[in-house]
Amino acid sequence: MVHSVTDTSSLDLALDGKGPPYQQIERAIRNKIQSGAWPPGHRLPTEEELAAHLGVSRSPLVKVFKSLLNAKVITRRRRHGTFVSERSDNHAVIGIIDIREIIESAGKRYSFEVLDRRIAAHSELGAWPEVGASERLLWLAIVHKANDVGEVFEERLIQISVIPEVENISFENDLPNEWLLARLPCTRLINTVRAALPERRIAQALGLSTGEPVLISERRSFANDDAVTWVRLSFPGYRHEFTGEFNPLQPMENSS
């Protein structure tokens, strides 16, 4: 269903006053989408409408729309407007994996548990090439569960200097992925998938023997020029597969 822009809720964007206008506007739009207020297929206000409503020039709006288009959060239909993209439930080879959605779409109850949380210098960990050795990182170990059984093991690093408030978040009630996307855009990511034998702690969390392989998705995400988060997800190999699609006839978005 396509929702009309004339709905006044489409212009009800609240900026938080933190950072440049384009960052505030992008966070506000992402919040609308992630909260469900703007569901898949919802038609966005035009750049002109948003500029007039927010009292800004079109320049930050052009930058925001380009970022959201490149991240495939929104899509443009010629002569019809700009819309929230339809969701995909596939395990994307290139993309942000929504573990909660994967589990719930299989008809299972989702929950998660933070197993470990600490602050460390990058020099102690050494897994993130874009981050300096002296940078302070938040390190998290999380098990995602389906019907109370371990389904995916997550290890995550977050660069504190990029988003300082993260140091005070326990993540006992907030998923790191959702929390970060509500505050910073993901403008670029690097994703690698490989098979491996799990470490003992991962095998225990997922109910595997040490000889059972896992599929590992390792991702580094960026907001503009800032390295924001490094994530390693371990999936039981016998229960999961990854699918990607490349269409050489489809023109690519110019990101220059």
C-alpha positions as CSV (number, residue, x, y, z in Angstrom):
1,M,0.0,0.0,0.0
2,V,1.3,3.5,-0.9
3,H,0.7,6.1,1.8
4,S,0.1,9.7,0.6
5,V,2.4,12.5,1.6
6,T,-0.6,14.6,2.5
7,D,-0.8,12.6,5.8
8,T,0.5,15.2,8.3
9,S,2.5,12.5,10.1
10,S,4.9,12.4,7.2
11,L,6.1,15.9,8.1
12,D,6.3,15.3,11.8
13,L,10.0,14.9,12.1
14,A,11.7,15.8,15.4
15,L,15.4,16.8,15.2
16,D,17.6,16.1,18.2
17,G,20.0,19.1,17.8
18,K,23.1,16.9,17.9
19,G,25.5,17.3,15.0
20,P,25.2,18.8,11.5
21,P,21.6,19.2,10.1
22,Y,22.0,16.4,7.6
23,Q,22.9,13.9,10.3
24,Q,19.9,15.0,12.5
25,I,17.5,14.7,9.5
26,E,18.8,11.2,8.5
27,R,18.5,10.0,12.1
28,A,14.9,11.4,12.3
29,I,13.9,9.6,9.0
30,R,15.5,6.3,10.1
31,N,13.7,6.6,13.4
32,K,10.4,6.9,11.5
33,I,11.1,3.9,9.4
34,Q,12.5,1.7,12.2
35,S,9.6,2.5,14.5
36,G,7.1,1.5,11.9
37,A,5.6,5.0,11.6
38,W,6.8,4.9,8.0
39,P,6.3,1.3,6.9
40,P,7.6,-0.4,3.7
41,G,5.9,1.3,0.7
42,H,5.3,4.6,2.6
43,R,5.8,7.6,0.3
44,L,8.3,10.2,1.7
45,P,7.8,13.9,1.6
46,T,9.8,15.6,-1.2
47,E,13.1,17.3,-0.5
48,E,11.3,20.7,-1.1
49,E,8.5,19.8,1.4
50,L,11.0,18.7,4.1
51,A,13.2,21.7,3.5
52,A,10.2,24.1,4.0
53,H,9.0,22.1,7.1
54,L,12.4,22.0,8.8
55,G,13.5,25.5,7.8
56,V,16.7,24.4,6.1
57,S,18.1,24.6,2.6
58,R,17.7,21.7,0.1
59,S,21.5,21.0,0.4
60,P,21.3,18.7,3.5
61,L,18.2,17.0,2.2
62,V,19.9,16.1,-1.1
63,K,22.8,14.6,1.0
64,V,20.4,12.7,3.2
65,F,18.3,11.2,0.3
66,K,21.5,10.2,-1.5
67,S,22.8,8.4,1.6
68,L,19.4,6.6,2.2
69,L,19.2,5.6,-1.5
70,N,22.8,4.2,-1.5
71,A,22.0,2.2,1.7
72,K,18.8,1.0,0.0
73,V,16.7,2.2,2.9
74,I,14.5,4.1,0.4
75,T,13.9,3.8,-3.3
76,R,12.8,6.2,-6.1
77,R,10.1,5.5,-8.6
78,R,10.2,7.7,-11.7
79,R,7.3,10.2,-11.7
80,H,5.9,8.7,-8.6
81,G,8.2,9.8,-5.7
82,T,10.4,8.3,-3.0
83,F,9.3,5.3,-0.9
84,V,10.5,3.3,2.0
85,S,12.0,0.1,0.6
86,E,10.3,-3.2,0.9
87,R,12.1,-5.5,3.4
88,S,13.8,-8.8,2.4
89,D,14.0,-11.8,4.7
90,N,17.0,-13.3,3.0
91,H,20.4,-13.7,4.6
92,A,22.0,-11.1,2.4
93,V,25.7,-11.7,1.5
94,I,26.1,-7.9,1.4
95,G,23.9,-6.1,3.8
96,I,22.9,-5.8,7.5
97,I,21.5,-9.1,8.8
98,D,18.5,-8.6,11.0
99,I,18.7,-11.6,13.4
100,R,15.5,-10.7,15.2
101,E,13.6,-10.7,11.9
102,I,15.1,-14.0,10.7
103,I,14.1,-15.8,13.9
104,E,10.6,-14.2,14.2
105,S,9.9,-14.8,10.5
106,A,10.5,-18.5,11.2
107,G,7.7,-18.4,13.7
108,K,10.0,-18.6,16.8
109,R,10.2,-16.5,19.9
110,Y,13.2,-14.1,19.8
111,S,15.3,-13.1,22.8
112,F,18.9,-12.2,23.4
113,E,21.4,-12.3,26.3
114,V,24.6,-10.1,26.8
115,L,27.3,-12.5,27.9
116,D,30.1,-10.0,28.2
117,R,30.6,-6.3,28.0
118,R,33.8,-4.3,28.5
119,I,35.9,-1.3,27.4
120,A,39.2,-2.1,25.8
121,A,41.9,-0.4,23.7
122,H,42.1,-1.4,20.1
123,S,45.7,-2.5,20.8
124,E,44.3,-5.3,23.0
125,L,42.1,-6.6,20.3
126,G,43.6,-5.8,16.9
127,A,40.7,-7.0,14.7
128,W,39.8,-3.7,13.0
129,P,42.2,-2.2,10.4
130,E,40.5,1.2,10.1
131,V,40.8,2.0,13.8
132,G,43.9,3.4,15.5
133,A,45.6,1.3,18.2
134,S,44.9,3.9,20.9
135,E,41.2,4.1,20.3
136,R,38.8,3.0,23.1
137,L,36.3,0.4,22.0
138,L,33.2,-1.1,23.6
139,W,33.3,-4.9,23.2
140,L,30.2,-7.0,23.4
141,A,29.4,-10.7,23.3
142,I,25.8,-11.6,22.7
143,V,23.8,-14.8,22.1
144,H,20.6,-14.4,20.1
145,K,18.1,-17.1,20.9
146,A,15.1,-18.8,19.2
147,N,12.6,-20.3,21.7
148,D,15.3,-19.8,24.4
149,V,17.9,-21.8,22.4
150,G,21.1,-20.2,21.2
151,E,20.8,-19.5,17.4
152,V,23.5,-16.8,16.6
153,F,26.6,-15.7,18.5
154,E,27.5,-12.0,18.1
155,E,30.8,-10.4,18.9
156,R,30.8,-6.6,18.4
157,L,33.2,-3.7,18.7
158,I,32.0,-0.1,18.7
159,Q,34.3,2.9,18.4
160,I,33.5,5.1,21.4
161,S,35.0,8.3,19.9
162,V,32.4,8.2,17.1
163,I,29.4,7.8,19.4
164,P,30.5,8.6,23.0
165,E,27.1,7.9,24.6
166,V,27.5,4.2,23.8
167,E,29.9,3.9,26.8
168,N,26.9,4.3,29.2
169,I,24.5,1.9,27.4
170,S,24.3,-1.6,29.0
171,F,22.5,-3.2,26.0
172,E,20.6,-5.4,28.3
173,N,17.4,-4.1,26.7
174,D,18.6,-2.6,23.4
175,L,20.0,-4.5,20.5
176,P,23.3,-2.8,19.4
177,N,22.4,-2.9,15.7
178,E,19.0,-1.2,16.2
179,W,20.4,1.3,18.7
180,L,23.3,2.3,16.3
181,L,21.1,2.6,13.2
182,A,18.7,4.9,15.0
183,R,21.6,7.3,15.7
184,L,24.0,7.0,12.8
185,P,23.6,6.2,9.1
186,C,25.3,3.2,7.6
187,T,26.8,4.7,4.4
188,R,29.3,1.9,3.7
189,L,30.0,-1.7,4.8
190,I,32.5,-4.4,4.1
191,N,31.1,-8.0,4.6
192,T,33.0,-11.3,4.5
193,V,31.4,-14.8,4.9
194,R,33.4,-17.9,5.6
195,A,33.1,-21.3,7.3
196,A,35.1,-22.2,10.4
197,L,35.2,-24.4,13.5
198,P,33.8,-22.5,16.5
199,E,35.7,-21.6,19.6
200,R,34.6,-23.5,22.7
201,R,32.6,-20.6,24.1
202,I,30.7,-20.1,20.9
203,A,30.0,-23.8,20.5
204,Q,28.6,-23.9,24.0
205,A,26.4,-20.9,23.5
206,L,25.0,-22.4,20.3
207,G,24.7,-26.0,21.6
208,L,27.3,-27.3,19.1
209,S,30.1,-29.8,19.4
210,T,33.5,-28.4,18.7
211,G,33.6,-30.4,15.4
212,E,30.5,-28.8,14.0
213,P,31.2,-25.9,11.7
214,V,29.7,-22.4,11.8
215,L,29.2,-19.9,9.1
216,I,30.7,-16.6,10.0
217,S,29.6,-13.2,8.7
218,E,32.2,-10.5,9.6
219,R,31.1,-6.9,8.9
220,R,32.7,-3.5,9.2
221,S,30.3,-0.6,9.0
222,F,30.9,3.1,8.4
223,A,29.0,6.4,8.8
224,N,30.4,8.6,6.1
225,D,34.2,8.6,6.9
226,D,33.9,7.2,10.4
227,A,34.4,3.5,11.3
228,V,31.5,2.8,13.6
229,T,31.2,-0.9,14.4
230,W,32.9,-4.3,13.7
231,V,30.6,-7.3,14.0
232,R,31.2,-11.0,13.8
233,L,28.1,-13.3,13.6
234,S,28.5,-17.1,14.0
235,F,25.6,-19.2,12.6
236,P,25.3,-23.0,13.0
237,G,26.4,-24.2,9.6
238,Y,23.9,-27.0,9.3
239,R,20.9,-24.6,9.8
240,H,21.8,-21.5,7.8
241,E,22.8,-20.5,4.3
242,F,23.6,-17.1,2.7
243,T,22.2,-15.9,-0.6
244,G,23.2,-13.0,-2.8
245,E,22.2,-11.7,-6.2
246,F,24.0,-9.6,-8.8
247,N,22.3,-8.3,-11.9
248,P,24.8,-6.9,-14.4
249,L,21.9,-5.3,-16.4
250,Q,20.8,-3.2,-13.5
251,P,22.5,0.2,-13.3
252,M,24.4,0.8,-10.1
253,E,23.8,3.9,-7.9
254,N,26.5,6.5,-8.5
255,S,28.1,7.0,-5.0
256,S,30.8,9.5,-6.0
